[in-house]
Amino acid sequence: MDFIWDLHQDGRINSAQSEAREAGDKADAVVSEFARMQRRLDRLSLGCQAMWELMRDRGWVTEEELKAKILEVDLRDGTTDGRMSTQITDCPKCGAKTNSKRATCVMCGAPLEVRHSFEV
């Protein structure tokens, strides 16, 4: 009887170890993806800051104009939340509804217009 119990327990232990390895692999993948996204955010922030300083230093845009444009872009989805949300758009080829984050139409595969430079 102890032998059967030991086999049962070994099976449960092996299953728990397997689940722990899978959870560890998933956690590693999440950490890796977070680091990739952080690098992307850092590059985008650096690029935005450099562009802003060039425009400001050349007298093309004032701080007030920049703030007004940021608010305008933020409000395009109807919400002042500090982010650009996905917008629904029509495919220029087949007319199907799609979202602004897609590069191609899910229905016909036609390339879709990029809404802005930072959305790819």
C-alpha positions as CSV (number, residue, x, y, z in Angstrom):
1,M,0.0,0.0,0.0
2,D,2.9,2.4,0.8
3,F,4.3,1.7,-2.7
4,I,1.1,2.9,-4.4
5,W,1.0,6.0,-2.1
6,D,4.6,6.7,-2.9
7,L,3.9,6.4,-6.7
8,H,0.9,8.7,-6.3
9,Q,3.0,11.3,-4.4
10,D,5.8,11.1,-6.9
11,G,3.4,11.8,-9.7
12,R,2.0,14.8,-7.8
13,I,5.5,16.1,-7.1
14,N,6.6,15.7,-10.7
15,S,3.4,17.5,-11.9
16,A,4.0,20.3,-9.4
17,Q,7.7,20.6,-10.6
18,S,6.6,20.7,-14.2
19,E,4.0,23.4,-13.4
20,A,6.6,25.4,-11.5
21,R,9.0,25.2,-14.5
22,E,6.3,26.4,-16.9
23,A,5.4,29.3,-14.5
24,G,9.1,30.2,-14.3
25,D,9.4,30.2,-18.1
26,K,6.3,32.4,-18.4
27,A,7.7,34.8,-15.8
28,D,11.0,34.9,-17.7
29,A,9.2,35.7,-21.0
30,V,7.2,38.5,-19.3
31,V,10.4,40.0,-17.8
32,S,12.0,39.9,-21.3
33,E,9.0,41.5,-22.9
34,F,8.9,44.2,-20.3
35,A,12.6,45.0,-20.8
36,R,12.0,45.2,-24.6
37,M,9.1,47.5,-24.1
38,Q,11.1,49.7,-21.7
39,R,13.9,50.0,-24.3
40,R,11.3,51.0,-26.9
41,L,9.7,53.5,-24.6
42,D,13.1,55.0,-23.8
43,R,14.0,55.4,-27.5
44,L,10.6,57.0,-28.3
45,S,11.0,59.4,-25.3
46,L,14.5,60.3,-26.4
47,G,13.3,60.9,-30.0
48,C,10.3,63.0,-28.9
49,Q,12.5,65.1,-26.6
50,A,15.1,65.7,-29.4
51,M,12.4,66.7,-31.9
52,W,10.7,69.0,-29.3
53,E,14.0,70.8,-28.6
54,L,14.8,71.2,-32.3
55,M,11.4,72.7,-33.0
56,R,11.6,75.0,-29.9
57,D,15.2,76.1,-30.5
58,R,14.4,77.0,-34.1
59,G,11.4,79.0,-33.0
60,W,8.9,76.8,-34.9
61,V,6.7,75.9,-31.9
62,T,6.1,77.4,-28.5
63,E,5.6,75.5,-25.3
64,E,1.9,76.6,-25.3
65,E,1.4,75.3,-28.9
66,L,3.0,72.0,-28.0
67,K,0.7,71.6,-25.0
68,A,-2.4,72.5,-27.1
69,K,-1.4,70.0,-29.7
70,I,-0.8,67.3,-27.1
71,L,-4.3,67.9,-25.8
72,E,-5.8,67.8,-29.3
73,V,-4.2,64.5,-30.1
74,D,-5.2,63.1,-26.7
75,L,-8.8,64.1,-27.3
76,R,-9.1,62.4,-30.7
77,D,-10.6,59.3,-29.0
78,G,-12.9,61.4,-26.9
79,T,-11.0,60.9,-23.6
80,T,-8.3,63.0,-22.0
81,D,-6.3,60.1,-20.6
82,G,-2.7,60.8,-21.8
83,R,-2.6,58.2,-24.5
84,M,-3.5,57.5,-28.1
85,S,-6.2,54.8,-28.2
86,T,-7.0,52.6,-31.2
87,Q,-9.5,54.1,-33.5
88,I,-11.9,52.3,-35.8
89,T,-11.3,53.0,-39.5
90,D,-12.5,51.8,-42.9
91,C,-10.4,49.8,-45.3
92,P,-9.8,51.9,-48.4
93,K,-10.1,48.8,-50.6
94,C,-13.0,46.7,-49.3
95,G,-14.6,49.1,-46.8
96,A,-14.4,46.7,-43.9
97,K,-14.1,48.1,-40.4
98,T,-10.6,47.7,-38.9
99,N,-8.6,49.4,-36.2
100,S,-5.8,51.9,-36.6
101,K,-3.1,49.6,-35.1
102,R,-3.3,47.1,-38.0
103,A,-1.0,47.4,-41.0
104,T,-3.2,45.4,-43.3
105,C,-7.0,44.8,-43.6
106,V,-8.0,41.5,-41.9
107,M,-10.6,40.9,-44.6
108,C,-8.8,41.6,-47.9
109,G,-5.2,42.1,-46.9
110,A,-4.9,45.6,-48.4
111,P,-2.3,47.9,-46.7
112,L,-3.8,50.4,-44.4
113,E,-2.8,54.0,-43.9
114,V,-0.6,54.6,-40.9
115,R,-2.4,57.1,-38.7
116,H,0.7,58.6,-37.2
117,S,4.5,58.0,-37.1
118,F,4.6,56.3,-33.7
119,E,2.0,53.7,-34.4
120,V,3.4,50.6,-36.2
